[in-house]
Amino acid sequence: MSELRFVRMGFGDEAVEYQEAWDEQRRVHAARFADEVPDTVLLLEHPPVYTAGRRTADNERPLDGTPVIDVDRGGKITWHGPGQLVGYPIQKLPRPVDVVAHVRRLEEALIRTCAEFGLETTRVEGRSGVWVLGDPVEQRPALGGLSLDFDPRLHDEEFDPRLNGPEYAPSNAGQRREDRKIAAIGIRVAKGVTMHGFALNVNPDNKWFDRIIPCGIRDAGVASLAGELGRDVTIEEVLPVVERHLREVLENAELKPREIERTPAA
């Protein structure tokens, strides 16, 4: 793969509005497809915003009518905002495109980033992104005095964690010792070129996630580097580390077209 170009669009007081970043993604995407620019990673912070991927259900959106931007990536609803490092890798991949392999490479770069700060993270089968694993179920504290066998989030189809206070809030998953996502990933591939990307929670106010069902997952929550490490961690600290690991993983990846299994003709 050719050398990656990193573009730092804006952070802190210069955080980039979501629509502006989306427009820039599309511009760079068209330029990359035409081979006018190299593979490019846009890095930035957003002001607070909810975005919903194509699979988002109505019962996962904010109850209070907070605006949501519907986007053309995969996945479901999430939040972006201050304290979260967002990256949009715009890369040309060989066809047929292996979308899963692209997601795994982004996860690997973020897992290595967290490890460098002293936090062990991992993947969870069937769930994209980067996770901090909770305790085994039998060792977790009970919810509301009930046995975990009767966790209403799993067994009551009408249960809505958005209405049931802090003991079910995604931002409190660490206190409940549950699995919690520290980095979300949602992508789109058009004309063999990737868009959208990852959001790494560095030091955000995770209570923003309590208004929604983050990524449509009801039995887990969200985490941040600062929260898990118990100390202040800044975007400024994390930015060069993320860039280095993205470069190591993406530039050294052996890209291959996805293998298609063909059934022999009878």
N, C-alpha and C positions, 0 to 999 in steps of 0.2 A: 504494500500500500504506500502511496505517496506521503510525504511529510504532512502532518496536520498543521493547519493554521488555526490559532486561537484568537477570538475577537472578544474582548471584555467590553460589553455594551454599556453597563451602568450598575452601580451598587449604592446602597444607602440613600442619601438625598437625591442621587441620580438614578434611582431604580426605574426600570423601563416598563411602561404600560404594556399590558398583555397584547393589545391589538397592534401596537408599534412593533413588538418583537415578532408577532405572527407575520406581519407584512414583510419584515426583514428576512424571516425564514424563507418565505416564498420567493423573495428576490434572489437570495443566495442559492436556493434550490434550483431555480431556473438557470442560474449562471453555472452551477456545478454540473447540471445535466448537459449543458453546452460545452463543458470543459474550459470555461472561461476563468474559473477559480479552482484552487485545490480543495480537497476535503477540509471542511471548516467546522469548528465548534464555537457556537455563540454561548457566552457565559454571562450571567446577569442575576439580579434580584428583581422581583416584581413587587409593586404595591399590592395590598391584599386583594385577591381575586379567586373566585371559584371557577373551575373549568370542568366541563363534562365531556367525556369521550362518548363514542357512539353507542356503547352498551349501557349507559346510565339509565336506571329506572326512576320513575317519578318519586317513589318512596325513599330515594336516597338523597334527594336534594334538600336544601335548607327549608325548614318549616316556616320561617318568618318572612319568606318572600325575597330574601337576599338575591340580587341578580347573579345569574350563572351564565358564563360564556360557553356555548356549545361548540366543540372543536372536532376536527376530522381525524384525530388520533384514535388508536385503540384504547381499551380500558374503560374505566368508569369515572366517577366524579372525584376531584381532589381540590386542594387549596394550595395557592402559591402566595408568598408574601415575605415580609422582612425576616431576615434570619435564615432564609432558605436559599441555597445555592442551586440555581437552575442552569442546566446545560442542554443545548440543542445541537447535537452532532449532525451535520449534513454531509453525508458520505455517499459515494457511488459504489454500489456493490455488484458483484457478478450475478448474472441471471442464469437459472431461476434463483431468485433471492431467498436466502435462508434467514428469515426474520428472527427466529428463535436464537440462532447463533449470534446475531447482532445484539439482542437483549442480553444474552449471557456475557458478552464482552463488556457491556456497560456495567452490569452487575459486578463483574470481576474487578474492574477499575475502582469501583466504589467500595468494595470489600477490602481491597488493599489500602485505600485511603483511610478507612476507619481503623484498620489494624495499625497503621502508622501512628495514629493518635491513641492507641492503647485499648481500642474497643473491638472485641470479637463479634463479627457479624456473619451471616450466612444466607443461603437461599432457603426457601420453603417450597417443597414440592407442590406444584399446581398454582403457585402464587408468585407473580413476578415481583421484582424489586429486591431490596436488601433488608434483612431482618435481624433483630435482636431476639434470640430465643428466650421464652419464658421458662419457668420451672415446669417439671412434669405435672400433669393435671392434678394428680392426687396430693401434691405438695402445695398447691395454691390456696390462698385464703378463700373461704366461701363467700359468695355474693349475697349480701342482705340476710345472712344467717341461714341461707339455703344450701343444701348440698349442690356441688357442681353438676351432679347428675340431673338436676332440675333447672339448669341454667336456661332462663326463658328465651335468651337470644337464639338458642339452638332448637328449642322444641315448641315455642309458641309463635305461630305464623303471624299473629297480629301484634307481637311485641315490637315496640319501636324504641331503640336506645336513645334516640334524640329527645324523647319525652320523659326519660326516667332518671335524670339526675346524675350526679358525679360518680356514683358507684358503677355505672355502665359506660361512662364517657370514654371515648378513644384516648383522650389525653392522659387518662389515669391507668392505662394498661400496665405501666411499669409497677405501680403500687399493687396491682392485682397479680403481678408476676406472670403476665400473659405474653405471648408473642406480640411483637410490636415492630412496625415498619419504620425504618429510618430513612429509606430512599425509595421513592416511587419511580416507576418507569412506564412510559406510554409512548409508542412511536407510530409513525405511518411511513410506508414506503410507496413512492410514486415514481414511475419511470425508472425504477432501479436506484433511486436516490432517497435516503432517509430524511425524515423530518421529526420534529418534537424530540423527546429524549428523557432526561432524568431530573428529579428534584431531590436534593440531599438536605435533610433537616439539620442545620448546624446549631442555631440557637433561636428558633422561632417561638412564638406563643402558640403552643399546640392546642390551646382551647378553641382556636378557629376550626379545628377538625370536628369539634363536638356538635356543630350545627348540621353535619352531614353524616352519611355512612361512607367513610373514606374508602375509595376503591371498591365499594359495595361489600366490604367484609365486616360482618357483624360480631365475630367472635375473637377479634384481635384489635390492636390499637396502633398508636403512633409513638415514635420516640425521636430524640434529637441527640446529637453528639454531646452538647453541653449538659443535657439532663442525665444522660447515661454516665458520663464521666464525673459529674458533680463539680464541674468548674466551668468558668467562662471560656468559650471557644468562639472565635470570630470568623466571619467570611474571609477576611483578609488573611488569616492563618491558613485556612483550608484551601483557598483558591490555587496557590502554586502546587500543592500536593495533589489535588484533583487533576490539574493539567499534566503533571508528570506521569501519573498512573494511567490517564487516558492515552497519553502518547505511547507509553510502554506497551499497553495492551493493544491499542488499535493499529499502531504503526507496525507492530511485529506479528499481527494476526496473519495466519495463512488462509486467505480468503479462497473459498471454493464455492462453486455453484451448488445449490441444494440438489442432492441426488433424488431422482424421481424413480420410484419403483414401478416398473411396468409389468402388467400381467401378461404372460406369454399367450399368444393367440391360440385358440383351441384348434 
